[in-house]
Amino acid sequence: MTAGESGGASGSVVRRILLGSQLRRLRESRGITREAAGYSIRASESKISRMELGRVSFKARDVEDLLTLYGVGDEAERDSLLGLAREANVAGWWHSFGDVLPGWFQTYIGLEGAASLIRVYEVQFVHGLLQTEAYAQAVVTRGMPDAPAAEIDRRVALRLERQKILVSERAPQFHAVLDEAALRRPYGDRSVMRGQLRHLIEISEHPGVTLQVMPFSFGGHAGESGAFTMLSFPESDLSDIVYLEQLTSALYLDKREEVAQYQRVMERLQKEGPDPAESRDLLRGLLQLT
């Protein structure tokens, strides 16, 4: 399945979040506690919390019971929300990689596939959506030195499958700022790095991709807090999300004031860094040195 064919599946994550937020607003407008809501569907308070955050699948019966509890009697409104619940349960293409894909990262892949704008800052290595197969193989192998070859190959295949969104019919706008450190840190041998640099030069010409390199010569810059990803969506009800990856989990920030801080950092990085044409020149210079 290509990224273009899996648009509905990618959107299922967004629909879970949208449905959860609407259920939360309905509950709060009626002054009903999470505990009382959980009791009505034979579940715990924490289950209601996970539902409202869009982190679990939805059973139609549970949604129906909650809508009744919240006083939603209008058939059109009920049908709309129940339809959203059905769409939210569509399995994504990435579920077939469940053997090598942590549950916390499945949420990110769904959001990434549904985003209309992806903005990233990387300092350790080239972003996953821009990696060549050989470079990805080297990165995954370095990160998991004891993993069997078959698992390494599966993880690389997953990364390459994710990259299809950049060339799909509903491709997002992708804006990446790579610190020069990410380009100078070798993964694999000389030929791997040369291939990766050539790929970055080529893909930076793609109409949906904007690539900037933050050079060492600039000195200290706004990205001092480390790598992050910002996701924006076409749905007006869904706010921007900042994704921060950790070793064994991830953080998803959606509070307006927190997202605004990362927005300012990204805007400064984009403004202060060399423009895409100058960045390509930097990449060509690095290629000559490699």
C-alpha positions in Angstrom: 0.0 0.0 0.0 1.4 3.4 -1.0 1.1 6.5 1.2 -1.4 7.9 -1.2 -3.7 4.8 -0.8 -3.4 4.9 2.9 -4.6 8.4 3.4 -7.7 7.2 5.2 -5.7 5.0 7.5 -3.3 7.7 8.4 -6.2 10.0 9.1 -7.7 7.5 11.5 -5.2 8.7 14.2 -6.4 12.3 13.6 -10.0 11.2 13.8 -9.4 9.4 17.1 -8.0 12.7 18.5 -10.9 14.7 17.0 -13.5 12.3 18.4 -11.8 12.2 21.8 -11.7 16.0 22.0 -15.4 16.3 21.1 -16.3 13.7 23.7 -14.3 15.6 26.3 -16.1 18.9 25.5 -19.5 17.2 25.7 -18.6 15.6 29.1 -17.3 18.8 30.5 -20.2 20.9 29.3 -22.5 18.5 31.3 -20.3 18.7 34.4 -19.8 14.9 34.3 -16.6 13.5 35.9 -14.4 11.0 34.1 -15.1 8.5 36.8 -18.9 8.8 36.2 -18.4 8.5 32.5 -16.2 5.5 32.9 -18.9 3.9 35.2 -21.5 4.3 32.4 -19.5 2.2 30.0 -18.1 -0.3 32.5 -14.6 1.2 32.3 -12.1 3.0 34.5 -11.5 6.8 34.7 -8.1 6.2 33.0 -9.9 4.6 30.1 -12.0 7.7 29.6 -8.8 9.8 29.8 -7.2 7.7 27.1 -10.3 7.9 24.9 -10.4 11.6 25.2 -6.7 11.9 24.2 -7.3 9.7 21.2 -4.9 7.0 22.4 -7.2 4.0 22.1 -9.7 2.6 19.6 -13.4 3.2 20.1 -16.2 0.7 20.5 -19.5 1.9 18.9 -21.5 0.8 22.0 -19.2 2.8 24.3 -19.6 5.9 22.1 -23.4 5.5 21.9 -23.6 5.1 25.7 -21.5 8.2 26.3 -23.5 10.3 23.9 -26.7 9.2 25.7 -25.1 10.1 29.0 -24.0 13.5 27.7 -27.5 14.2 26.5 -26.8 14.1 22.7 -30.2 13.2 21.3 -30.0 14.7 17.9 -29.8 11.8 15.4 -27.6 13.8 12.9 -25.1 14.7 15.5 -25.0 11.1 16.9 -24.6 9.6 13.4 -21.8 12.1 12.7 -19.9 11.1 15.8 -20.5 7.4 15.4 -19.3 7.7 11.8 -16.1 9.4 13.1 -15.7 6.4 15.5 -15.9 3.9 12.7 -13.3 5.9 10.6 -11.1 6.2 13.7 -10.7 2.4 13.9 -9.3 1.9 10.4 -6.0 0.1 10.7 -3.0 1.9 9.2 -0.5 0.3 6.8 2.1 0.4 9.6 0.3 -2.2 11.7 1.9 -4.8 9.6 5.2 -3.6 11.1 3.9 -4.2 14.6 6.7 -6.7 15.3 9.4 -3.9 15.1 7.2 -0.8 15.8 6.8 0.5 19.3 3.2 1.4 20.2 4.1 5.0 21.0 5.6 5.4 17.6 2.5 4.1 15.8 0.7 7.3 16.8 3.4 9.4 15.3 3.3 7.6 12.0 -0.4 8.1 11.8 -0.1 11.8 12.5 2.8 12.2 10.1 0.8 10.6 7.3 -2.2 12.9 8.0 -0.2 16.2 8.3 -0.4 18.9 5.6 2.8 20.5 6.9 5.8 18.9 8.6 8.6 21.0 10.0 11.6 19.4 11.5 14.9 20.3 13.1 17.6 17.6 13.4 21.1 17.7 14.9 22.1 14.0 15.4 21.4 12.6 11.9 19.5 13.1 8.7 15.7 13.0 9.3 14.1 9.7 8.6 12.0 11.0 5.7 15.2 12.1 3.9 17.4 9.0 4.5 18.7 6.8 1.8 18.3 3.0 2.3 22.1 2.6 2.9 22.2 5.5 5.4 19.1 4.2 7.2 20.7 0.7 7.4 23.7 2.3 9.1 21.7 4.4 11.5 19.5 1.5 12.6 22.5 -0.9 12.9 24.4 1.7 15.0 21.4 2.2 17.3 20.6 -1.5 17.7 24.0 -3.3 17.5 22.6 -6.6 18.9 19.5 -6.8 16.7 19.3 -9.6 14.2 19.8 -8.7 10.5 16.1 -9.5 9.8 14.9 -7.0 12.3 17.3 -4.3 11.0 15.9 -4.9 7.5 12.3 -4.6 8.7 13.0 -1.3 10.4 14.7 0.1 7.3 11.7 -1.1 5.2 9.4 0.8 7.5 11.4 3.9 7.2 11.4 3.7 3.4 7.6 3.1 3.4 7.1 6.3 5.5 9.0 8.3 2.8 6.4 7.6 0.2 4.2 10.4 1.7 6.7 13.0 0.2 5.8 11.9 -3.3 2.1 10.9 -2.8 -0.9 12.7 -4.3 -1.6 14.3 -1.0 2.0 15.0 -0.1 2.5 17.5 2.8 4.8 20.5 2.6 8.0 19.4 4.3 10.4 21.9 5.7 13.6 20.5 7.3 16.5 22.3 9.0 19.5 20.1 9.4 22.4 21.1 11.7 25.7 20.7 9.9 26.6 18.2 12.7 24.0 15.8 11.3 25.8 15.9 7.9 29.3 15.6 9.2 28.6 12.7 11.6 29.5 9.6 9.6 27.0 6.7 9.4 28.3 3.9 7.3 31.3 4.2 5.0 32.4 7.0 2.7 30.2 5.8 -0.1 27.1 5.8 2.1 27.7 9.4 3.2 28.3 10.5 -0.3 25.1 8.8 -1.5 23.2 10.5 1.3 24.5 14.0 0.5 23.7 13.5 -3.2 20.2 12.4 -2.2 19.7 15.5 -0.1 20.8 17.7 -3.0 18.3 16.0 -5.3 15.3 15.9 -3.0 15.8 19.6 -2.0 14.8 20.4 -5.6 11.4 18.7 -5.0 8.6 21.3 -5.1 7.1 20.1 -1.8 10.5 20.0 0.1 12.3 22.9 1.6 15.7 22.0 3.0 18.1 24.3 5.0 21.4 23.6 6.5 22.4 25.4 9.7 26.2 25.7 9.3 28.8 25.6 12.1 29.9 29.0 11.0 26.7 30.6 12.3 27.6 29.7 15.9 25.0 29.2 18.5 21.4 29.3 17.3 17.8 28.9 18.3 17.8 25.1 18.2 19.6 24.7 21.5 16.9 22.4 23.0 17.6 19.7 20.4 15.6 17.9 17.7 11.9 18.3 17.3 9.1 17.9 14.8 6.0 20.1 14.3 2.9 18.7 12.6 0.1 20.8 11.2 -3.2 19.4 9.8 -5.9 20.4 7.4 -8.6 19.8 10.0 -9.4 23.2 11.6 -10.4 21.4 14.9 -6.9 19.9 15.3 -4.1 22.1 16.7 -0.5 21.9 15.7 1.4 19.2 17.6 5.1 19.2 18.6 6.7 15.7 18.7 9.7 15.1 20.9 11.2 11.6 20.6 12.9 10.0 23.6 14.8 6.7 24.0 11.8 4.6 25.1 8.8 6.9 24.5 7.8 10.2 23.0 6.1 13.5 24.0 3.2 15.1 22.1 2.8 18.7 23.0 -0.4 20.5 21.9 -0.9 23.2 24.5 -1.0 26.5 22.6 1.7 28.3 24.7 4.1 25.3 24.3 3.6 24.9 20.6 4.1 28.7 20.2 7.5 28.5 21.7 8.6 25.8 19.3 7.0 27.8 16.5 9.2 30.8 17.3 12.3 28.6 17.4 11.5 27.1 14.0 10.8 30.5 12.5 14.2 31.8 13.8 16.0 28.7 12.4 14.3 29.2 9.0 15.1 33.0 9.0 18.7 32.8 10.3 19.8 29.8 8.3 21.0 29.9 4.7 18.2 29.7 2.2 17.6 26.5 0.2 19.8 27.5 -2.7 22.7 28.4 -0.4 22.1 25.2 1.6 22.5 23.2 -1.6 25.8 24.9 -2.1 26.8 23.9 1.4 25.8 20.3 0.6 27.8 20.3 -2.6 30.8 21.6 -0.6 30.4 18.8 2.0 30.1 16.3 -0.8 33.5 17.4 -2.2 35.1 16.9 1.2 33.6 13.4 1.8 
